[in-house]
Amino acid sequence: MRWSAPPRTVGVVPLRLLALATSGPRGQIAVRTNDGQITVRVLRSSRSRGRDVTPTIQALLDEVGLRPADLDALAVDVGPGSFTGVRVGVSTIKTLAWTLDRPVVGVTSLELLAAAADSPGPLLAIRDAGRGTVYAQRFEAGAPTTEARRLAGADVLAIQDGAVAVGED
């Protein structure tokens, strides 16, 4: 199996992509179709995400009129977050990639938050880590400037240093 970043386009056809994020409290599955439309489904709960992933992927592909073989590439959230959630997502995507012989890209949940903010200024991507802590990582111009760390609330303020905080909620 190849682990590589997929190209933005495949030939002259825009990329058809399946993305899976299961490391957070609410797993999500997204499909990007030929016309650039992105359709997202939220999984019911973290407790049932292992059972719901495959049927939700199939239902989402049916809804947008794609078969698994139509996909050009796959993407998966590799954490930080729920270890079980990461295992569910990575094993599902790796199985699909191997079966379909498609490239896969792994993206951290903090990179996804920073990219969604779409801001060149300094950002601090934050997500809940439980027990009064958060996962945090600084970004500038879309690139990480620190490693992802698990921190207590007061420690987050020390690394924020003027960066705009972005998070899930």
Salt bridges, closest charged atoms under 4 A:
ASP52 OD1 - ARG44 NH2 2.87
GLU63 OE2 - ARG41 NH2 2.42
ASP70 OD1 - ARG67 NH2 3.03
ASP72 OD1 - ARG16 NH2 2.90
ASP101 OD1 - ARG2 NH2 3.74
GLU140 OE2 - ARG138 NH2 3.53
GLU168 OE2 - ARG127 NH2 2.74
ASP169 OD1 - ARG26 NH2 3.11
